[in-house]
Amino acid sequence: MVNLSHLNPEQREAVTHTKGPLLILAGAGSGKTRVIVHRVAYLLEKGVDPEHILAVSFTNRAVREMEERVADMVNAPKLARKLTLSTFHSLGVKILRRNISNLGYPKKFAIYDQGDQLALVKRAMQNLRVSDKEFEPKQLLEEISNAKNRLESPEEQTDSLVREVYAGYQTAMKHCGAVDFDDLIYLPVVLLRDEPEVKEYWAGRYRYIMVDEYQDTNPSQFELVRLLADIHGNLCVVGDDDQSIYGWRGSDIENIRQFPKQFEGTKTIMLTQNYRCSGNILEAANLVIAESADRYPKRLWTESGDGQKINLTVVQNEEEEATSIVNKLHQLKFDKNLKWSDFSIMYRTNAQSRLFEEKLRGERIPYKLVGGQKFFERREVRDAVAYLRTLQRPEDELAVRRIINYPNRGIGPTTIERLNQYMERRGCTFYTACQQTDQNEDLSKAQQNTVDSFVELIEEYRKKIQSNPNFAEVFKEFLQEVRLTHHLYKEYDNLTEAKRRVENVDALLNGMFQYVEKFKDEGSLDDYLDRICLDQNDNKDEEEFQNSVTLITLHGSKGLEFPVVFIAGVEEGLMPYFRTSGWTMDLEEERRLCYVGITRAKQWLFLSYSMERRRFGQLEERSPSRFLDQIPGRLLRIVGAAGSASESTKEEKEQKISSFFSNIHSLLGDD
């Protein structure tokens, strides 16, 4: 029996309200994951078929946490496996694998990442004779992505260039039998909207739907959820409008604000008891966010006591800021017997991390920089995966092109161009052109032989993979056949660099073997490729840096918590952030971002403000952030950093620090 006694009254009400639309406004640290997990277990206890339950979140990490906690709670692994606990994109793949052929795509479609997408955008631009020197391909790809997130087709674009490139891009994508990440939501919406039998099947299957982090949904995600819940209306969304910080990438805060109007009969429950932050930190967060416009009025509270005051360090410049933070971090680590992983240094822009990295390296303090290059984006890993994609589905044109002459097998640009011409004349795929060299009069005998050898290699191992369920073992043999490791050692003169790249390929193979072992008869190469495409987390790096200081942007920090948090650059121009004079700042989203940063801290929060900072090589005077104006002095402990590297005299520096608080209103100026 599900034990609800340790839940607070609002959490219990949210768990047991199972019929009709439900909006759970879950403040920072209020136990929303606990509520979702208990709600799933409660539905199972009430006899709901696990196959009728769908819980959606945004990250694989959040989904894994839900899976583990539900499995522990229901103590029935087989039952838990029948649930659909998924990211939005994984759910989209599930729908498309069953129904994408209705749209004219192959059932075994590929999922293209940004590198593949850019290649197709550039091809569409070339076909239109549009120069990538005049128009930036990445910008056009962003326009296409935004259009899909708004559920707009190429024909609906007002800009003629975007319209034509978008149309050419989609045609090329379909020709390759591929979709992009935006399609994983866009195309399921098209299917559910335009194909009644598809909607009937999926809405009938998922009769109890829960959506986590609902404030981060964009128009296409909203429509996907709406269509799935349209028949039964059992939709529970969990989120916090105060933590909506991704408007710049398409999320629409109005989805959560307008939920009661969009879904008639909505029950609204607020979770306001915070289990993470000490009282002083929480009060500061409440006061900062209280100034936000059009929010659901709520005030978080805690039973944990006031705790430590918030430290505000005023420094002369960014060099002094980095030194003071690393010194304080070192001191706390040993005074309070903390682990390095208990600390996080947060900032508004990635560029701020450089000085912290230098100081931490100088002190030999282990750290991980969140937001660096991800595992599956590394060149050698992309090459190996391209081989795997080719073996599974040689119609995947970009994968074939990537590896046809890697490692070098003598298929040069002239040969590839003649294959291209044949492909265009015959209207076939690129791989088919490779298979039909005997019919291509433009190819010399030597060119035919090199391409034929490549095709024979691919076909030999395609047959092996199709006949052997342990595709990891076959792929290991294949990599030995093409001598990829040998080539990497030959390609990189720096032995350390070569070893690192070989280790990455080895890590990919290890992951494949782990997948085969874990899923046995239930797994497949299709499913494995879907998983590695959707999983943006680099688990190898997470294991490598388990006990290290986390360097992370405020945007990246959402969903995390640390005993000790340092937030650097709490000043105008960084928080809130001004990019350029022509850029319109969303002040409300910047305020919410500040709130998110503050509420990551459990016990100690350190803010720092630099009186001057370099910009384009020039020192500029800085003003304290307007958000500091909402935090009263009684919650703060104000200190000046010792050991200044500035040329200012001690008296000048003390005067600046003293004037910081006595003149804060004049420093802030008008909003």
C-alpha positions as CSV (number, residue, x, y, z in Angstrom):
1,M,0.0,0.0,0.0
2,V,1.3,3.5,-0.9
3,N,2.2,5.4,2.2
4,L,1.0,9.0,2.1
5,S,1.6,9.8,5.7
6,H,4.9,11.5,5.2
7,L,3.5,13.9,2.6
8,N,2.2,17.3,3.6
9,P,-1.5,18.1,3.1
10,E,-1.1,19.8,-0.3
11,Q,1.1,17.0,-1.6
12,R,-1.5,14.4,-0.5
13,E,-4.3,16.3,-2.2
14,A,-2.2,16.4,-5.4
15,V,-1.5,12.7,-5.3
16,T,-5.1,11.6,-4.7
17,H,-6.8,14.0,-7.2
18,T,-6.8,11.7,-10.3
19,K,-9.8,12.7,-12.4
20,G,-9.9,15.8,-14.7
21,P,-7.4,18.5,-15.3
22,L,-5.0,19.3,-12.4
23,L,-2.5,22.1,-12.2
24,I,0.2,21.6,-9.5
25,L,2.1,24.8,-8.9
26,A,5.3,23.5,-7.3
27,G,7.6,26.1,-5.9
28,A,11.4,25.5,-5.9
29,G,12.4,22.6,-3.6
30,S,8.8,21.7,-2.8
31,G,9.0,18.0,-3.5
32,K,7.4,17.9,-7.0
33,T,9.2,14.7,-8.1
34,R,8.0,13.1,-4.9
35,V,4.4,14.0,-5.8
36,I,4.7,12.7,-9.3
37,V,6.2,9.4,-8.2
38,H,3.5,8.9,-5.4
39,R,0.8,9.8,-7.9
40,V,1.9,7.1,-10.3
41,A,2.1,4.6,-7.5
42,Y,-1.3,5.7,-6.2
43,L,-2.9,5.2,-9.7
44,L,-1.4,1.7,-9.9
45,E,-2.8,0.9,-6.4
46,K,-6.2,2.1,-7.6
47,G,-6.1,-0.5,-10.4
48,V,-5.2,1.7,-13.3
49,D,-3.5,-0.4,-16.1
50,P,0.2,0.7,-16.1
51,E,0.1,0.9,-19.9
52,H,-2.5,3.7,-19.6
53,I,-0.1,5.9,-17.6
54,L,2.2,8.5,-19.2
55,A,4.6,10.8,-17.3
56,V,6.6,13.2,-19.4
57,S,9.6,15.4,-18.4
58,F,12.3,17.3,-20.3
59,T,15.5,15.5,-19.4
60,N,16.7,12.0,-19.4
61,R,18.1,12.5,-15.9
62,A,14.7,13.4,-14.6
63,V,13.1,10.4,-16.3
64,R,15.7,8.1,-14.9
65,E,15.0,9.4,-11.4
66,M,11.3,8.9,-11.8
67,E,11.9,5.3,-13.1
68,E,14.1,4.4,-10.2
69,R,11.8,5.9,-7.5
70,V,8.6,4.4,-9.0
71,A,10.3,0.9,-9.2
72,D,11.4,1.2,-5.6
73,M,8.0,2.3,-4.4
74,V,5.8,-0.2,-6.1
75,N,8.3,-3.0,-5.6
76,A,7.2,-4.7,-8.8
77,P,9.8,-4.2,-11.6
78,K,7.7,-5.9,-14.3
79,L,4.7,-3.6,-13.5
80,A,6.9,-0.5,-13.5
81,R,8.3,-1.4,-16.9
82,K,4.9,-1.2,-18.5
83,L,4.6,2.5,-17.6
84,T,5.6,5.1,-20.1
85,L,8.0,7.5,-18.3
86,S,9.5,9.5,-21.0
87,T,11.0,12.8,-22.3
88,F,8.9,14.6,-24.9
89,H,11.3,13.6,-27.7
90,S,11.3,9.9,-26.6
91,L,7.5,10.0,-26.7
92,G,7.6,11.5,-30.1
93,V,9.9,8.7,-31.3
94,K,7.4,6.1,-29.9
95,I,4.5,7.6,-31.8
96,L,6.5,8.0,-35.0
97,R,7.9,4.5,-35.0
98,R,4.3,3.2,-35.1
99,N,2.8,5.8,-37.5
100,I,5.3,7.8,-39.4
101,S,4.6,5.8,-42.6
102,N,1.3,7.6,-42.7
103,L,3.3,10.7,-43.6
104,G,5.4,9.0,-46.3
105,Y,8.5,8.5,-44.3
106,P,10.2,5.0,-43.9
107,K,9.4,3.2,-40.6
108,K,13.2,2.9,-39.9
109,F,13.9,6.6,-40.0
110,A,17.1,8.3,-38.8
111,I,17.3,11.1,-36.3
112,Y,19.6,13.9,-37.5
113,D,21.5,16.0,-35.0
114,Q,22.6,19.6,-35.5
115,G,25.6,18.8,-37.6
116,D,23.5,16.7,-40.0
117,Q,20.8,19.4,-40.1
118,L,23.3,22.1,-41.0
119,A,24.6,20.0,-43.9
120,L,21.1,19.8,-45.3
121,V,20.4,23.5,-44.8
122,K,23.7,24.3,-46.7
123,R,22.6,21.9,-49.5
124,A,19.2,23.6,-49.7
125,M,21.0,27.0,-49.9
126,Q,23.3,25.7,-52.7
127,N,20.3,24.5,-54.7
128,L,18.8,27.9,-54.4
129,R,22.2,29.5,-55.2
130,V,22.2,31.3,-51.9
131,S,25.7,32.1,-50.5
132,D,26.5,31.1,-46.9
133,K,28.7,34.2,-46.8
134,E,25.6,36.4,-47.3
135,F,23.2,34.4,-45.1
136,E,24.3,32.4,-42.0
137,P,23.2,28.7,-42.3
138,K,22.9,28.4,-38.5
139,Q,20.5,31.4,-38.4
140,L,18.3,29.8,-41.1
141,L,18.3,26.5,-39.2
142,E,17.2,28.4,-36.1
143,E,14.4,30.0,-38.1
144,I,13.3,26.6,-39.3
145,S,13.4,25.2,-35.8
146,N,11.4,28.1,-34.4
147,A,8.8,27.6,-37.2
148,K,8.4,23.9,-36.3
149,N,8.0,24.7,-32.6
150,R,5.2,27.1,-33.6
151,L,3.7,24.3,-35.8
152,E,4.2,26.3,-39.0
153,S,4.8,24.6,-42.3
154,P,7.2,26.1,-45.0
155,E,4.2,27.6,-46.8
156,E,3.3,29.7,-43.7
157,Q,6.6,31.5,-43.6
158,T,6.5,35.2,-44.5
159,D,10.2,35.5,-45.3
160,S,10.7,34.1,-48.8
161,L,14.2,32.9,-48.1
162,V,13.2,31.0,-45.0
163,R,10.2,29.6,-46.8
164,E,12.3,28.2,-49.7
165,V,15.2,26.9,-47.6
166,Y,12.8,25.3,-45.1
167,A,10.9,23.6,-48.0
168,G,14.2,22.4,-49.6
169,Y,15.5,21.2,-46.2
170,Q,12.3,19.2,-45.5
171,T,12.5,17.6,-49.0
172,A,16.1,16.6,-48.4
173,M,15.3,15.3,-44.9
174,K,12.5,13.1,-46.3
175,H,14.7,11.9,-49.1
176,C,17.3,10.8,-46.5
177,G,14.5,9.0,-44.5
178,A,15.4,11.2,-41.6
179,V,13.8,13.6,-39.1
180,D,15.3,16.2,-36.8
181,F,14.7,16.8,-33.1
182,D,11.9,19.4,-33.7
183,D,10.2,16.9,-36.0
184,L,9.9,14.5,-33.0
185,I,7.2,16.8,-31.7
186,Y,6.0,18.5,-34.9
187,L,5.2,15.3,-36.8
188,P,3.4,13.5,-34.0
189,V,1.2,16.6,-33.7
190,V,0.5,16.5,-37.4
191,L,-0.4,12.8,-37.1
192,L,-2.7,13.3,-34.0
193,R,-4.3,16.3,-35.6
194,D,-4.9,15.0,-39.1
195,E,-5.3,11.2,-38.7
196,P,-8.3,10.3,-36.5
197,E,-7.3,6.7,-36.1
198,V,-3.9,7.7,-34.8
199,K,-5.4,10.1,-32.2
200,E,-7.9,7.4,-31.2
201,Y,-5.1,4.9,-30.6
202,W,-2.7,7.1,-28.6
203,A,-5.3,9.1,-26.6
204,G,-7.0,5.7,-25.8
205,R,-3.7,4.2,-24.7
206,Y,-2.6,7.1,-22.4
207,R,-5.6,7.9,-20.2
208,Y,-3.7,9.4,-17.3
209,I,-1.1,12.0,-18.4
210,M,1.4,13.9,-16.2
211,V,3.7,16.6,-17.5
212,D,6.7,17.8,-15.4
213,E,8.2,21.3,-15.8
214,Y,5.1,22.4,-17.6
215,Q,6.3,26.1,-17.6
216,D,9.0,25.1,-20.1
217,T,6.6,23.8,-22.8
218,N,6.6,25.4,-26.2
219,P,3.5,25.6,-28.6
220,S,4.2,22.3,-30.2
221,Q,4.6,20.5,-26.9
222,F,1.4,22.1,-25.6
223,E,-0.5,20.9,-28.6
224,L,0.9,17.4,-28.4
225,V,-0.3,17.1,-24.7
226,R,-3.6,18.7,-25.5
227,L,-4.4,16.3,-28.3
228,L,-3.4,13.3,-26.2
229,A,-5.7,14.4,-23.3
230,D,-8.5,15.7,-25.5
231,I,-10.8,12.7,-25.1
232,H,-10.5,11.8,-21.4
233,G,-9.2,15.1,-19.9
234,N,-7.1,13.4,-17.2
235,L,-4.2,15.8,-17.6
236,C,-2.0,16.7,-14.6
237,V,0.7,19.3,-15.1
238,V,3.4,20.2,-12.6
239,G,5.4,23.4,-12.8
240,D,6.3,26.8,-11.5
241,D,5.8,30.0,-13.5
242,D,8.5,31.6,-11.3
243,Q,11.1,29.2,-12.8
244,S,10.2,29.8,-16.5
245,I,13.7,30.7,-17.9
246,Y,13.8,29.3,-21.4
247,G,11.7,31.8,-23.4
248,W,14.8,32.5,-25.6
249,R,14.5,28.9,-26.9
250,G,10.8,28.9,-27.5
251,S,9.1,28.0,-24.2
252,D,5.9,29.9,-23.5
253,I,5.1,30.9,-19.9
254,E,1.5,31.5,-20.9
255,N,1.0,27.7,-21.2
256,I,1.1,27.4,-17.4
257,R,-0.5,30.8,-16.7
258,Q,-3.5,30.1,-19.0
259,F,-3.9,26.4,-18.1
260,P,-7.1,26.8,-16.0
261,K,-8.7,28.7,-18.9
262,Q,-7.6,26.2,-21.6
263,F,-8.8,23.2,-19.6
264,E,-12.2,23.7,-18.1
265,G,-12.8,22.4,-14.6
266,T,-9.1,22.6,-13.6
267,K,-8.2,22.0,-10.0
268,T,-5.2,24.1,-8.8
269,I,-3.0,23.0,-5.9
270,M,0.0,25.0,-4.7
271,L,3.0,23.4,-3.1
272,T,4.8,26.1,-1.1
273,Q,6.6,24.2,1.6
274,N,10.3,24.2,0.7
275,Y,12.5,21.3,1.8
276,R,15.8,22.6,0.3
277,C,16.8,26.1,1.4
278,S,17.4,27.6,4.8
279,G,15.1,30.5,5.8
280,N,17.3,33.4,4.9
281,I,18.0,32.1,1.5
282,L,14.3,31.4,0.9
283,E,13.2,34.8,2.1
284,A,15.7,36.5,-0.3
285,A,14.3,34.4,-3.1
286,N,10.7,35.3,-2.2
287,L,11.4,39.0,-2.1
288,V,13.2,39.0,-5.5
289,I,10.5,37.1,-7.3
290,A,7.6,39.0,-5.6
291,E,8.5,41.9,-7.9
292,S,7.6,39.8,-11.0
293,A,4.5,40.7,-12.9
294,D,1.5,38.5,-13.7
295,R,2.7,35.6,-11.6
296,Y,0.6,33.2,-9.5
297,P,0.9,34.8,-6.0
298,K,2.7,32.3,-3.7
299,R,5.3,32.6,-0.9
300,L,7.6,29.7,-0.1
301,W,8.2,28.8,3.5
302,T,10.4,26.3,5.4
303,E,10.6,24.6,8.8
304,S,14.4,24.4,8.7
305,G,15.2,27.7,10.5
306,D,16.9,30.9,9.3
307,G,20.4,29.4,8.7
308,Q,23.4,31.4,7.6
309,K,23.1,35.0,6.3
310,I,23.7,35.5,2.6
311,N,27.3,36.6,1.9
312,L,27.7,39.5,-0.5
313,T,31.3,40.1,-1.5
314,V,32.2,43.4,-3.1
315,V,35.4,43.2,-5.2
316,Q,37.4,45.5,-7.3
317,N,37.5,43.4,-10.5
318,E,36.8,40.0,-11.9
319,E,40.3,38.7,-11.1
320,E,39.7,39.5,-7.5
321,E,36.3,38.0,-7.7
322,A,37.6,34.6,-8.9
323,T,40.4,34.6,-6.2
324,S,38.0,35.4,-3.4
325,I,35.5,32.7,-4.4
326,V,38.1,30.0,-4.8
327,N,39.7,31.0,-1.5
328,K,36.3,30.9,0.3
329,L,35.5,27.6,-1.3
330,H,38.8,26.1,-0.1
331,Q,38.3,27.4,3.4
332,L,34.7,26.1,3.7
333,K,35.7,22.7,2.3
334,F,38.1,22.1,5.3
335,D,36.3,24.1,8.0
336,K,33.0,22.3,7.4
337,N,34.3,19.0,6.2
338,L,32.5,19.2,2.9
339,K,33.1,17.4,-0.4
340,W,34.2,19.2,-3.6
341,S,30.9,18.1,-5.1
342,D,29.0,20.2,-2.4
343,F,30.1,23.4,-4.2
344,S,28.9,25.1,-7.3
345,I,30.0,28.3,-9.0
346,M,27.3,29.8,-11.1
347,Y,27.3,32.7,-13.6
348,R,25.1,34.3,-16.3
349,T,27.4,33.7,-19.3
350,N,29.8,30.9,-20.3
351,A,32.6,33.4,-20.8
352,Q,32.7,34.0,-17.0
353,S,34.0,30.5,-16.4
354,R,37.6,31.1,-17.7
355,L,39.0,32.8,-14.6
356,F,37.4,30.3,-12.3
357,E,38.9,27.4,-14.3
358,E,42.3,29.0,-14.1
359,K,42.1,29.6,-10.3
360,L,40.8,26.1,-9.6
361,R,43.5,24.5,-11.7
362,G,46.1,26.6,-9.9
363,E,44.8,25.3,-6.6
364,R,44.5,21.7,-8.0
365,I,40.9,21.7,-7.1
366,P,38.9,19.2,-9.3
367,Y,36.1,20.7,-11.2
368,K,33.6,19.9,-14.0
369,L,32.5,22.5,-16.5
370,V,28.9,21.7,-17.4
371,G,28.0,22.6,-20.9
372,G,31.3,21.6,-22.6
373,Q,31.4,19.3,-25.7
374,K,29.1,16.3,-25.1
375,F,30.3,12.7,-25.7
376,F,28.2,12.0,-28.8
377,E,29.3,15.3,-30.4
378,R,33.0,14.3,-30.4
379,R,34.3,13.7,-33.9
380,E,35.6,10.1,-33.5
381,V,32.3,9.1,-31.8
382,R,30.2,10.7,-34.6
383,D,32.3,8.8,-37.1
384,A,31.8,5.5,-35.4
385,V,28.1,6.1,-35.0
386,A,27.9,7.1,-38.7
387,Y,29.2,3.6,-39.5
388,L,26.6,2.1,-37.2
389,R,23.9,4.1,-38.9
390,T,25.1,3.0,-42.3
391,L,25.1,-0.7,-41.3
392,Q,21.5,-0.4,-40.0
393,R,20.1,1.8,-42.8
394,P,22.3,2.7,-45.8
395,E,19.6,5.0,-47.1
396,D,20.9,7.4,-44.4
397,E,22.7,9.5,-46.9
398,L,24.6,11.8,-44.5
399,A,26.0,8.8,-42.6
400,V,27.2,7.1,-45.8
401,R,28.8,10.3,-47.0
402,R,30.6,10.8,-43.7
403,I,32.4,7.5,-43.7
404,I,32.6,6.5,-47.4
405,N,36.3,7.6,-47.4
406,Y,37.1,7.5,-43.7
407,P,39.5,6.0,-43.0
408,N,41.0,6.8,-46.4
409,R,40.1,4.1,-48.9
410,G,40.8,6.0,-52.1
411,I,37.3,7.3,-52.8
412,G,38.1,10.9,-53.5
413,P,36.1,14.1,-54.4
414,T,36.0,13.2,-58.2
415,T,34.5,9.8,-57.5
416,I,32.0,11.2,-55.1
417,E,30.9,13.9,-57.6
418,R,30.4,11.3,-60.3
419,L,28.3,9.2,-57.8
420,N,26.3,12.4,-57.1
421,Q,25.6,13.0,-60.8
422,Y,24.5,9.4,-61.3
423,M,22.2,9.7,-58.2
424,E,20.6,12.9,-59.6
425,R,20.1,11.4,-63.1
426,R,18.5,8.2,-61.7
427,G,16.6,9.8,-58.8
428,C,18.0,7.1,-56.5
429,T,19.7,7.2,-53.1
430,F,23.5,7.9,-52.7
431,Y,24.1,4.3,-51.5
432,T,22.2,2.9,-54.5
433,A,24.5,4.9,-56.7
434,C,27.4,3.2,-54.9
435,Q,25.8,-0.2,-55.5
436,Q,25.4,0.4,-59.3
437,T,28.9,1.4,-60.3
438,D,28.8,-1.0,-63.2
439,Q,26.0,1.1,-64.8
440,N,27.9,4.4,-64.2
441,E,29.8,5.1,-67.3
442,D,31.5,8.2,-65.7
443,L,33.5,6.0,-63.3
444,S,36.8,4.5,-64.3
445,K,37.5,0.8,-63.6
446,A,39.7,1.8,-60.6
447,Q,37.0,4.1,-59.2
448,Q,34.4,1.3,-59.6
449,N,36.7,-1.1,-57.7
450,T,37.2,1.1,-54.7
451,V,33.5,1.9,-54.4
452,D,32.6,-1.8,-54.9
453,S,35.0,-2.8,-52.1
454,F,33.3,-0.3,-49.8
455,V,29.8,-1.7,-50.6
456,E,31.0,-5.3,-50.1
457,L,32.3,-4.3,-46.7
458,I,29.0,-2.7,-45.7
459,E,26.9,-5.5,-47.1
460,E,29.0,-8.2,-45.3
461,Y,28.5,-6.6,-41.9
462,R,24.9,-5.7,-42.6
463,K,24.1,-9.4,-42.9
464,K,26.1,-10.2,-39.8
465,I,24.3,-7.6,-37.7
466,Q,20.9,-8.8,-39.0
467,S,21.6,-12.4,-38.1
468,N,23.3,-11.8,-34.8
469,P,21.3,-10.1,-31.9
470,N,24.6,-9.1,-30.3
471,F,25.2,-6.2,-32.6
472,A,27.9,-4.8,-30.2
473,E,30.1,-7.9,-30.9
474,V,29.6,-7.5,-34.6
475,F,30.4,-3.8,-34.5
476,K,33.5,-4.4,-32.5
477,E,34.7,-6.8,-35.3
478,F,33.7,-4.2,-37.9
479,L,35.8,-1.5,-36.2
480,Q,38.8,-3.9,-36.2
481,E,38.2,-4.6,-39.9
482,V,38.3,-0.9,-40.8
483,R,41.2,-0.3,-38.4
484,L,39.7,2.8,-36.9
485,T,41.9,2.7,-33.8
486,H,45.0,2.4,-36.0
487,H,43.9,5.3,-38.0
488,L,43.3,7.5,-35.0
489,Y,46.8,6.9,-33.7
490,K,48.1,7.7,-37.2
491,E,46.0,10.8,-37.6
492,Y,47.0,12.6,-34.3
493,D,50.7,13.3,-33.7
494,N,50.0,14.0,-30.0
495,L,49.9,10.6,-28.4
496,T,47.7,11.9,-25.4
497,E,45.2,13.3,-27.9
498,A,45.1,10.1,-29.9
499,K,44.7,7.9,-26.8
500,R,41.8,10.1,-25.6
501,R,40.0,9.7,-28.9
502,V,40.6,5.9,-28.9
503,E,39.2,5.8,-25.4
504,N,36.1,7.6,-26.6
505,V,35.5,5.0,-29.3
506,D,36.1,2.3,-26.6
507,A,33.6,4.0,-24.3
508,L,31.0,3.9,-27.1
509,L,31.6,0.1,-27.6
510,N,31.4,-0.5,-23.8
511,G,28.0,1.4,-23.8
512,M,26.8,-0.9,-26.6
513,F,27.7,-4.0,-24.8
514,Q,26.0,-2.7,-21.6
515,Y,22.9,-2.0,-23.6
516,V,22.9,-5.5,-25.2
517,E,23.4,-7.1,-21.8
518,K,20.7,-4.9,-20.1
519,F,17.9,-5.4,-22.7
520,K,18.8,-8.8,-24.1
521,D,15.9,-10.0,-26.3
522,E,14.0,-6.7,-25.8
523,G,16.6,-4.5,-27.3
524,S,17.4,-3.7,-30.9
525,L,19.9,-1.6,-33.0
526,D,17.1,0.7,-33.9
527,D,16.2,1.3,-30.3
528,Y,19.9,1.8,-29.3
529,L,20.4,4.4,-32.0
530,D,17.3,6.2,-30.9
531,R,18.6,6.2,-27.3
532,I,22.0,7.6,-28.0
533,C,20.5,10.2,-30.3
534,L,18.0,11.4,-27.6
535,D,20.3,11.1,-24.6
536,Q,22.3,14.4,-24.4
537,N,23.9,13.5,-21.1
538,D,27.6,12.4,-21.2
539,N,27.5,9.7,-18.4
540,K,31.2,9.0,-18.8
541,D,32.0,12.5,-17.8
542,E,29.6,12.4,-14.9
543,E,31.4,9.3,-13.5
544,E,34.8,10.8,-14.1
545,F,34.0,13.9,-12.1
546,Q,31.9,12.6,-9.3
547,N,33.7,14.6,-6.6
548,S,34.4,17.9,-8.1
549,V,33.2,21.6,-8.0
550,T,30.5,22.3,-10.6
551,L,30.9,25.3,-12.9
552,I,27.6,26.0,-14.5
553,T,25.5,28.8,-16.0
554,L,22.4,29.8,-14.2
555,H,20.3,28.4,-17.1
556,G,22.1,25.1,-16.7
557,S,21.6,25.0,-12.9
558,K,17.8,24.5,-13.0
559,G,16.9,21.2,-11.4
560,L,20.1,21.0,-9.4
561,E,20.9,21.8,-5.8
562,F,24.1,22.2,-3.7
563,P,24.9,22.9,-0.1
564,V,27.1,25.8,-1.2
565,V,26.4,28.1,-4.1
566,F,28.5,31.0,-5.4
567,I,26.8,33.3,-7.9
568,A,29.3,35.6,-9.6
569,G,28.6,38.9,-11.4
570,V,25.5,40.0,-9.6
571,E,25.6,43.4,-11.4
572,E,23.9,45.3,-14.1
573,G,24.9,44.1,-17.5
574,L,25.2,40.5,-16.3
575,M,22.2,40.0,-14.0
576,P,20.1,41.2,-15.7
577,Y,22.0,40.5,-18.8
578,F,22.4,43.2,-21.5
579,R,23.7,41.6,-24.7
580,T,23.8,44.5,-27.2
581,S,22.3,48.0,-27.4
582,G,19.8,46.7,-30.0
583,W,18.8,43.6,-28.0
584,T,15.5,43.7,-26.1
585,M,15.9,42.2,-22.7
586,D,13.2,40.2,-21.0
587,L,13.6,41.7,-17.5
588,E,10.9,39.3,-16.0
589,E,12.8,36.3,-17.3
590,E,16.1,37.6,-16.0
591,R,14.4,38.1,-12.6
592,R,13.2,34.5,-12.7
593,L,16.7,33.4,-13.6
594,C,18.1,35.2,-10.5
595,Y,15.4,33.4,-8.4
596,V,16.4,30.0,-9.8
597,G,20.0,30.7,-9.0
598,I,19.2,31.7,-5.4
599,T,17.0,28.6,-4.8
600,R,19.8,26.2,-5.8
601,A,21.5,26.9,-2.5
602,K,20.7,24.7,0.5
603,Q,22.8,26.1,3.3
604,W,25.3,28.7,2.1
605,L,24.8,31.3,-0.6
606,F,27.6,33.7,-1.7
607,L,26.9,36.6,-4.1
608,S,29.6,38.7,-5.6
609,Y,29.6,42.1,-7.3
610,S,32.6,43.5,-9.1
611,M,33.0,47.3,-9.1
612,E,34.8,47.1,-12.5
613,R,35.0,44.5,-15.2
614,R,36.8,44.2,-18.5
615,R,34.7,44.4,-21.7
616,F,36.4,44.2,-25.1
617,G,39.7,44.8,-23.3
618,Q,38.6,48.0,-21.6
619,L,37.9,48.4,-17.9
620,E,34.3,49.5,-17.2
621,E,32.7,50.6,-14.0
622,R,29.8,48.4,-12.9
623,S,26.7,48.9,-10.9
624,P,25.2,46.4,-8.5
625,S,22.2,44.4,-9.9
626,R,18.8,45.9,-9.4
627,F,17.8,42.5,-8.0
628,L,19.9,43.2,-4.9
629,D,17.6,46.1,-4.1
630,Q,14.9,43.6,-3.1
631,I,17.2,41.8,-0.5
632,P,17.2,43.7,2.8
633,G,20.4,44.2,4.7
634,R,19.2,42.0,7.6
635,L,19.6,39.0,5.4
636,L,23.1,39.9,4.2
637,R,26.6,39.8,5.5
638,I,28.6,42.3,3.4
639,V,32.3,41.8,3.0
640,G,35.1,43.3,0.8
641,A,37.6,40.8,-0.6
642,A,41.0,40.8,0.9
643,G,44.2,40.9,-1.1
644,S,43.1,43.1,-3.9
645,A,45.0,43.1,-7.1
646,S,43.8,46.6,-7.9
647,E,45.9,49.7,-7.8
648,S,43.3,51.5,-5.7
649,T,44.4,52.6,-2.2
650,K,42.9,50.9,0.8
651,E,41.0,54.1,1.6
652,E,39.5,54.4,-1.9
653,K,38.5,50.8,-1.9
654,E,36.8,51.1,1.5
655,Q,35.0,54.2,0.3
656,K,33.6,52.4,-2.7
657,I,32.4,49.4,-0.7
658,S,30.9,51.8,1.9
659,S,29.1,53.8,-0.8
660,F,27.7,50.6,-2.3
661,F,24.9,50.2,0.3
662,S,24.5,53.8,1.3
663,N,23.8,54.8,-2.3
664,I,22.4,51.6,-3.8
665,H,19.2,53.3,-5.1
666,S,21.2,56.0,-7.0
667,L,23.5,53.3,-8.3
668,L,20.6,51.3,-9.7
669,G,19.0,54.2,-11.5
670,D,15.6,53.9,-13.2
671,D,14.3,50.5,-14.3
